[in-house]
Amino acid sequence: MQMQTTIVKWGNSRGIRLPKILLDSMNLSDNDTVELRTENDCIIIKKSTRERLTIEKLFEHWDGGRPEPYNWGELDAPVGRELL
């Protein structure tokens, strides 16, 4: 499928309108997340397959405990070109 559209100003960005027939053919709808990449002289738009993370998903394996304190080592000795 090949179509033409126009780049339009949208705030400080630019946008294009995607025809409904194109969106339907790719099973895309409002508020779907897409991934953009360039390849040669093309812009490729692909439906995102990444799972949206929820707070529940982020902490599903957390047992509620606190992590071990971090050992900062010898904090008094300079290790580089720090300004003292």
C-alpha positions as CSV (number, residue, x, y, z in Angstrom):
1,M,0.0,0.0,0.0
2,Q,1.4,3.4,-1.0
3,M,-0.1,6.8,0.0
4,Q,1.0,10.4,0.2
5,T,0.4,12.8,3.1
6,T,1.7,16.2,4.2
7,I,3.9,17.1,7.1
8,V,2.2,19.7,9.3
9,K,3.4,21.9,12.2
10,W,2.1,20.6,15.6
11,G,3.4,22.9,18.4
12,N,7.2,22.8,18.2
13,S,7.1,19.5,16.4
14,R,5.9,18.2,13.1
15,G,3.3,15.5,12.4
16,I,1.6,13.5,9.7
17,R,-2.0,12.3,9.5
18,L,-2.3,8.6,8.9
19,P,-5.3,7.5,6.9
20,K,-7.8,5.2,8.6
21,I,-7.4,2.5,6.0
22,L,-3.7,2.4,6.7
23,L,-4.2,2.2,10.5
24,D,-6.9,-0.5,10.1
25,S,-4.6,-2.6,7.9
26,M,-1.9,-2.5,10.7
27,N,-4.5,-3.0,13.5
28,L,-3.6,0.4,15.1
29,S,-6.0,2.6,16.9
30,D,-6.0,5.8,19.1
31,N,-3.5,5.9,21.9
32,D,-1.6,2.8,20.7
33,T,2.1,3.0,21.3
34,V,4.3,2.7,18.2
35,E,8.1,2.4,17.7
36,L,9.9,4.7,15.2
37,R,13.2,4.0,13.5
38,T,15.0,5.0,10.4
39,E,16.4,2.7,7.8
40,N,18.2,4.0,4.8
41,D,15.9,6.9,3.6
42,C,12.8,5.5,5.3
43,I,10.9,6.1,8.5
44,I,9.5,2.9,9.8
45,I,6.5,2.9,12.2
46,K,5.8,-0.3,14.0
47,K,3.2,-1.2,16.6
48,S,5.0,-1.5,19.9
49,T,5.3,-5.0,21.4
50,R,6.7,-3.8,24.7
51,E,4.5,-4.5,27.7
52,R,3.4,-1.3,29.5
53,L,4.8,-1.6,33.1
54,T,2.4,-1.0,36.0
55,I,3.5,-0.4,39.6
56,E,2.1,-3.8,40.4
57,K,4.2,-5.4,37.6
58,L,7.4,-3.6,38.7
59,F,7.1,-4.9,42.3
60,E,5.5,-8.3,41.7
61,H,8.6,-10.1,43.0
62,W,9.5,-7.8,45.8
63,D,9.2,-9.4,49.2
64,G,9.0,-6.1,51.1
65,G,12.5,-6.3,52.6
66,R,15.1,-3.6,52.4
67,P,18.3,-4.0,50.4
68,E,21.6,-4.5,52.1
69,P,23.4,-1.2,52.9
70,Y,25.9,-0.2,50.1
71,N,29.6,-0.3,51.0
72,W,30.9,3.0,49.9
73,G,34.5,2.0,50.7
74,E,37.1,4.5,51.7
75,L,35.4,7.9,51.1
76,D,38.3,10.0,52.3
77,A,40.8,9.0,49.6
78,P,40.6,10.8,46.3
79,V,40.5,8.5,43.3
80,G,40.6,10.9,40.4
81,R,40.9,14.6,39.7
82,E,38.4,15.7,42.3
83,L,38.3,19.3,43.4
84,L,39.0,19.6,47.1
